[in-house]
């Protein structure tokens, strides 16, 4: 179950920190609220989004990028597996 809180956002940020991608919050007029620079492995999320918007962006991004599960810690591996079973609702 998705919890829209700063704590849950921090969990998703921690998960992404263990991937090859770098997460940055910056201003921008990205249509979906984020931009993925695949060649440079950088994810940029609109910093003016509220917490629930940032969480929805990160959940969508995690489903789009390739995540090497072997690189994840045990707690993040469990979270990643749970996210694979959770449907994104907006």
Secondary structure, DSSP 8 states (H G I E B T S, - for coil): ----SHHHHHHHHHHHHTSS-EEEEE----TTSEEEETTTTEEEEETTS-HHHHHHHHHHHHHHS---GGGS-HHHHHHHHHHHHS----
